[in-house]
């Protein structure tokens, strides 16, 4: 396992002062299913959104591994999974592709706004007829002089209803496979771009998702992120980092869940002794410990491999599978440990179950991860 130095540890600890404000009324906000704008202001003040980006853009210039270390602490300390997912999405969907592939002009214009949280980001990939199968996208972008004209429909877009900046992936060459996809940075309010109302969701209800409609949406060619036809390369780069950042949050949540279950199993007495002394309960909690440690190791090992420039495709797919399945399993185990209290909404444990279900679907469904790993095995 990684040994964090004093600076990395202090950086992570510096964010704990924001958790009380972020956690206020988190159960009620989940029930209301609205984006907590006042909490977003706290996120902005914390500097969290700029961790991964260069200082000249208002960031903190941290490495991917250090950023993950801080995000794990965020998952441990913040009980609003929807808010942290929206923050991660903004960083990964717009900030990451801008920093890696954006032109100097695009970076100077937009990256400071992502770092400060002045602008919320989203990326539009999924379409009604194809989700994880990104190569089936039907949205088109036709060249017209100095512009591209975008048409199509995107759905299940995290932050879609509230975003200020969208990285939109569309086909510039319908017959070119991966080389026919291009990424565009599009501002809210651009004529022809319509963001739908938030959809009702099972979990992470404070993170709004919705439909994005493109109807003759004219975008200057200067808004291409990277090069024309390079969208799939950008998407692959982005999704690897989105998985690492989004699911290290789950590791933090699982660690908090484990600690909460241990404390409850020690103080809850049944039949004259703490319930943690019953093997059935102890085994549940030990299994939670194994799952959190396994997920943590897979995520950090995968990130280390990625940062060294090695092929981490299979590793990241395994890390996503292990973490998402473990998050759901440990949330269900926590309900069982807490019994009737776990089943009540007021304790926030049943919310963990609903939030965890989404991890098996977003960032490439688990079925897609199995297919990816099988392909890497030559099957």
LINBEL-V846001 format. One record per helix or strand. SS is the DSSP state (helix for helix, strand for strand). FROM is the first residue (numbers start at 1). TO is the last residue. If there is no record, write none. Layout:
# LINBEL-V846001
ss:SS from:FROM to:TO
ss:SS from:FROM to:TO
This chain:
# LINBEL-V846001
ss:helix from:6 to:14
ss:helix from:16 to:23
ss:helix from:26 to:32
ss:helix from:37 to:46
ss:helix from:48 to:50
ss:helix from:55 to:57
ss:helix from:64 to:77
ss:helix from:81 to:101
ss:helix from:104 to:116
ss:strand from:121 to:124
ss:strand from:127 to:127
ss:strand from:130 to:130
ss:helix from:134 to:136
ss:strand from:140 to:144
ss:strand from:147 to:158
ss:strand from:165 to:171
ss:helix from:177 to:180
ss:strand from:181 to:187
ss:strand from:193 to:195
ss:strand from:209 to:220
ss:helix from:221 to:223
ss:strand from:224 to:224
ss:helix from:231 to:267
ss:strand from:269 to:270
ss:strand from:273 to:274
ss:helix from:275 to:277
ss:helix from:279 to:307
ss:helix from:313 to:338
ss:helix from:340 to:343
ss:helix from:345 to:347
ss:helix from:349 to:360
ss:helix from:366 to:376
